[in-house]
Amino acid sequence: MKLRLSFCAGLSEAGGRSFLLQALLGCGLILLFWLLQAAIIHFLFDGGSFYQKLLHPDLHQVAEFSLVVFLVCCLLLSSRRSHRLQDQLESALKNALEKSEDDRAKLRGIVEAMGDAISIQAPDMTIVYQNRAHVEMMGRHVGEPCYQAYRQEKEICPGCHLAAAFEDGKVHRAKVSPDPLDGGRYVEITGSVLNGVDGRPALGIEVVRDVTAQRLAEREAAQLNLALTRQACELQQVNRELEAFCLAVAHDLRAPLTRIYSSAQELQGYSALLDENGRFFVSLVNDGCVQMESMIEALMTLCHVTEMEMVSTTVDLAQLAQELAAQLQLDTPGREVALKLPERVLVHGDRELLRIALGNLLSNAWKYTSNVTEPVIELGTLCNEQRELVVFVKDNGAGFDNLRAEELFQPFRRLHSAREFPGTGLGLATVRRIIRRHNGRVWGEGRPGEGATFYFTVNG
């Protein structure tokens, strides 16, 4: 390419010198014509003095000389124009060659910088180019037939993707798996052709991509998925067995608990025959039976919400909260609680399950504000960073240590004693299970003595 540019520059300089020589030659021809004309007239026609004919020509000589001068000038001007046109063409050729060389260098740089191994083959499968990645992968084999360089074969390999691309002009792909014994690489080969000016395939381009890491990652992911599927099945089976066990235990406990509770009720009729300690123990048995009955009910509810079939519909949580609050007011007459509700809170989910979840949250707020002079419970909504609708239940009751918030959602874990605030310890665990069935999240925030707020999302 540099030789071509130098040759173009040499042609331009030679063109300038050639025009100067042509101008000098034209002047010489004019002078020669003048001399020859004077000599011919002197010797052939009138025989006058040569110098007189040379220095004092007649009108006929002047006219002929002027015509010759005009023709020579036209010739020189035409030559000059042709030289200028040649200079322009040479300049355009030089610029085009420079741009072509620049584009070629850029293209080569791009191909060399690519991570994929690229080689170019002639129609007879002779390798004419390899980029750096291809040389590192396969070794340098420019000038050799590809089937001989890569496969040590004497003819084109059967089913060769590049040969098929030369045949039909389409893109052909092939995947090569290594021999399990030699620890080779997985590669993906793409063969295509580059057509010449006549529209026929002129070069074949082969791209070799090392997909070993991808294949190994896919294999590992498949193994992990299989292991996770097995664990999920095992966990599902364990959960079913655990839920069945809980239901069986809760059901079997009801009969003896009923007998104990009935006996304690009957013993209260003999309170006159009992001393103070006897009446205390009878009352203690009665209260324990009531608490046990509440725990069995909560445990059965927890199992029920897991097995219950979901029927998704549009649910107004504000309306549900109003109904639940009215029921709480009937259960605890004499309490005055300020309830703040929006006009509507529409979510998509199972109405009965959401009633149980919202009922547990409102019951908690109602319970933990029992020692507050002016209790306030609020149901509201907000939008998080993911543009999800977040529903919250807020109260100004006893609150809790925010560092232990996660413990609240574990069965039978309580942050307050049963004497302060009686309960089963299963309410928030039931809420979490319901919200998870709605593909949502639930979390709580609070401070001791400053109230608590529970948030949840519903994506049912």
Secondary structure, DSSP 8 states (H G I E B T S, - for coil): -HHHHHHHHHHHHHHHHHHHHHHHHHHHHHHHHHHHHHHHHIIIII---HHHHHHS--HHHHHHHHHHHHHHHHHHHHHHHHHHHHHHHHHHHHHHHHHHHHHHHHHHHHHHH-SSEEEEE-TT-BEEEE-HHHHHHH---TTSBHHHHHH--SS--TT-HHHHHHHH---EEEEE---TTTT---EEEEEEEEE-TTSSEEEEEEEEEE-HHHHHHHHHHHHHHHHHHHHHHHHHHHHHHHHHHHHHHHHHHHHHHHHHHHHHHHHHTTGGGS-HHHHHHHHHHHHHHHHHHHHHHHHHHHHHHHHS---EEEEEHHHHHHHHHHHHHHHSTT---EEE--S--EEEEEHHHHHHHHHHHHHHHHHHTTT-SS-EEEEEEEE-TT--EEEEEEE-SS---GGGGGGGGSTT--SS-TTTS---S-HHHHHHHHHHHTT--EEEEE-TTS-EEEEEE---
